[in-house]
Structure formats: C-alpha cells, structure tokens
Amino acid sequence: MRTILILWITPIILFWGWYGLSANDISLGSIFLSRAFHDHIFRIYGQILGMHPADVPVKLAWVFFIDTLIILAVAAFRWRASWLPQTIAWARSVSGPAPEPAELVLTGEATVPLEEGFDADHDNKKTNHLTAITDRPIDPTPPAG
C-alpha cells in the first residue's frame, strides 16, 4: 500500500510543483519552469484534448481530485481494522452511554420506552427478541420432523 501511495503522490507533487512555479514564472534559471514553456505545454495539451489551453489545469485538478478519492477509499478499506474500532468507540463516547436494559421494553416490533408505573421485571421475564407482544415466548428451535 505504501508503494501505491508513493506512486500516487509523486506525480501529483511534481505536476503541481511545476505548475505553480511555471505559472508564476519562477524559472530559477531553467527554461522548463518559464511561463513561455508553461503556455506552450498547455497549448499542446489543449490541441490534443480539443479544448482551450486555460481549461486543461481545471480538468487536471478534477482528475487528480477523483483519483485522490479513489486512493483514499482503497486505503481506508485496507486499513479499516486499525481505524474503524477507534472510530466506533469515539462515536459511542460522543453520543453518551447506552440506555439501561430496564429503561426499554423489547416487543419484537420496536423498542418502546417504559411508561410510568410499568414493572419491567414482572412483565418482561426471560423474554428474548423473538417474544411476541403476547405473554407466550416463541421457541427459536425449528420443529422436529
């Protein structure tokens, strides 16, 4: 993955470094960084692509942006084991503690908050997520047969 990241970032740094220096005519004594060379290169790219030379850097910026999103998505997927548990723990710490089981009644359909005067221990004894609204629990094992 490091190799992919290096192969991805190197052309981006080289291109935008060259673009920034040549667009501002900071030639440092080299013809490759001059504004005349910059204009000539983008005139050639514009002719090849069939567009105005001033539009080429905008299109390249868009291509680099989409490429960056793809590379970051691949990196996030590859490294999800290291960042995902930390992100989930952070989200849980920000959202507050989970509600206590005595505060909720599982009806099998939805989670309903307890009403005033409701005895959760008496009315909801040893029920699981398969318990219907009736008092009869549903056996999760399939019938023999």
Residue pairs with C-beta under 8 A, 6 or more apart in sequence:
1 75
1 78
1 79
4 71
4 74
5 71
5 75
8 67
8 68
8 71
12 64
12 68
15 60
15 64
18 32
18 33
19 38
19 57
21 27
21 28
21 33
22 32
22 33
22 34
22 35
22 37
22 38
23 35
23 38
24 35
25 34
25 35
25 38
26 33
27 33
27 34
27 35
31 37
39 53
42 53
42 54
42 56
42 57
43 53
45 53
45 56
46 52
46 53
46 55
46 56
49 56
49 59
51 59
76 83
92 98
102 114
102 120
102 121
103 113
103 114
104 111
104 112
104 113
104 114
105 111
105 112
105 113
105 114
105 118
105 120
105 123
105 124
106 124
106 127
106 128
106 129
106 131
107 131
107 133
108 129
108 130
108 131
108 132
108 133
109 133
114 120
126 137
127 137
128 137
128 140
130 137
130 138
130 140
131 137
131 138
132 138
